[in-house]
Amino acid sequence: MLIFKYFTAIVMTITLLSLEQVIAQDENNIIVTGTRSDRSDYEYYDEDQAAIGLTRKADFFVKSLFITSDSRDREVRKQEVWAMLSALIEQAKSHNITIVAGDYQLKRVTLENMKELPIRGGRRPDTSRISIYARIAVGDGEIGSKEIDSKIDNFVKNIPVTGRSLIETGSIGLVIDNPDQYRAAVVKKIADESKKYASFFGNDYGVEIRGLDSELYFQQASPNEVFLYIGHSFIIKPK
């Protein structure tokens, strides 16, 4: 009976240790099925991106905003759009939000320069629309895009309506300041990884890397991180 109790205690101890190991490994678990592995279901996976690169936290969240007016008179539409944009800029300060605009490089929109932005036709006839972004710093916390998305939506809802104007919101994304400043760090990552693989084959092998003069790309990697990479290839061969 004593032996049985002692054996039972050992089994329970082993089971508890095994359970702790499983829990510790949960965050890195990948589902393996009988079919060929397909990572395309991963939200941020891009089959064209390189496997080696640099992952870092983004500098800002941005959410696209569209101020639209469908008043009959074109000049009235323009004034209504400017009025809404002016209110947006003034109230953004107290919410730690910056209004920016641009197709690639983003420029801060102020009361002084806002009328430099182009007003284009909307999705319906006799409408005028201006496209901008609400920008919020990512910061040091773990706040994600969903929380920022909700914050900006709530902020926009409280902007007073002028005439027949309204503000529509689009998708949220990430912004990184001056991506080219990380090119050297990306190249070092590639060099370190390729040399490590070459070392598996012994001291008589080296590595040749091609494509490091290619463009630097960046891709969202998580709710608040970006992955920077350069399209490249390397060959391990005898020295």
PyMOL commands that set and color helices and strands:
alter all, ss='L'
color gray80, all
select helices_A, chain A and resi 2-28+39-41+74-95+114-116+145-157+179-199
alter helices_A, ss='H'
color red, helices_A
select strands_A, chain A and resi 54-57+60-69+98-101+107-108+120-121+128-137+165-175+205-210+216-222+225-230+233-238
alter strands_A, ss='S'
color yellow, strands_A
deselect
rebuild
show_as cartoon
